[in-house]
């Protein structure tokens, strides 16, 4: 299976939002969770994402601060390509969730020694 890694290190291939279009049961589970957590209007059709390299119109979070910093401001494909890696912004983001922490570790493990 082709692995699509986001600039922050998240693996899009296992992201529920990314695969929801192909898996209706996942889209329904996501909609249910969102309805239970303050978004009563959530529908399964909400959940789609072409990934960070894709069109921002079809991106789950086109205003993602990590995506904007890495791609728009620094012109990089991955945060690990940046001279400031791992910056405070990325470290703070990674501390918010074990999944985000694992993404940062993925980038650290693939970064060439400097």
C-alpha positions in Angstrom: 0.0 0.0 0.0 1.3 3.5 -0.9 2.1 5.4 2.2 1.2 9.1 2.1 2.9 11.1 4.9 1.8 14.6 5.8 4.4 17.4 6.3 3.9 17.0 10.1 4.6 13.2 9.9 1.0 11.9 10.2 0.4 8.8 8.1 -2.6 9.7 5.9 -3.0 6.1 4.9 -4.4 5.2 8.4 -6.2 8.5 9.0 -10.0 8.0 9.4 -10.8 11.3 7.8 -8.6 10.5 4.7 -10.1 7.0 4.2 -13.8 7.9 5.2 -14.9 8.4 1.6 -14.0 4.8 0.8 -15.3 3.4 4.0 -18.9 4.5 4.8 -18.8 2.8 8.3 -15.8 5.1 9.2 -17.6 8.2 7.9 -20.7 7.3 10.0 -18.6 6.7 13.1 -16.8 10.1 12.6 -20.2 11.9 12.1 -21.6 10.3 15.2 -18.5 11.3 17.3 -18.8 14.9 16.0 -22.5 15.0 16.7 -21.8 13.8 20.3 -19.1 16.5 20.7 -20.9 19.7 19.8 -21.5 19.4 16.1 -25.2 18.2 15.8 -25.1 19.0 12.0 -22.3 16.5 11.3 -22.9 14.2 8.4 -20.8 11.4 6.9 -20.2 13.4 3.8 -18.2 15.9 5.8 -15.2 13.6 6.0 -12.9 13.7 3.1 -9.3 14.8 2.6 -7.0 14.4 -0.4 -4.0 14.8 1.9 -1.6 17.7 2.3 0.0 17.4 -1.2 -3.5 17.5 -2.7 -5.8 20.4 -3.4 -6.4 22.5 -0.4 -10.1 22.8 -1.4 -10.3 19.1 -0.7 -8.2 19.1 2.5 -9.8 18.5 5.9 -7.8 21.3 7.5 -6.6 23.7 4.9 -5.8 26.3 7.5 -3.5 23.9 9.5 -0.8 25.9 11.1 1.8 23.2 10.5 0.9 22.8 6.8 1.0 26.6 6.3 4.4 26.9 8.1 6.0 24.0 6.3 4.7 24.3 2.8 3.6 27.9 2.4 6.1 29.8 4.5 9.2 27.5 4.2 8.5 25.8 0.8 9.2 22.3 2.2 7.5 19.0 1.7 8.1 17.8 5.3 8.9 19.6 8.5 12.0 17.5 8.9 13.5 19.3 5.9 13.5 22.6 7.7 16.6 24.0 9.4 14.4 24.8 12.4 13.2 21.2 12.8 11.9 20.4 15.4 10.6 23.8 16.2 8.6 24.9 19.2 5.4 25.0 17.1 5.8 21.4 16.0 6.8 20.2 19.5 3.8 22.0 21.0 1.5 20.4 18.4 3.1 16.9 19.0 2.5 17.2 22.7 -1.3 17.5 22.2 -1.9 13.9 21.2 -0.1 10.5 21.2 -0.8 10.3 17.5 0.8 13.7 16.9 3.8 12.7 19.1 4.2 9.5 17.0 4.1 11.6 13.8 6.9 13.8 15.1 9.0 10.7 16.0 8.3 9.4 12.5 9.9 12.6 11.1 12.8 12.4 13.5 13.5 8.8 12.5 13.7 9.6 8.8 15.7 12.8 9.1 19.3 12.5 7.8 22.0 13.1 10.4 23.4 16.7 10.2 
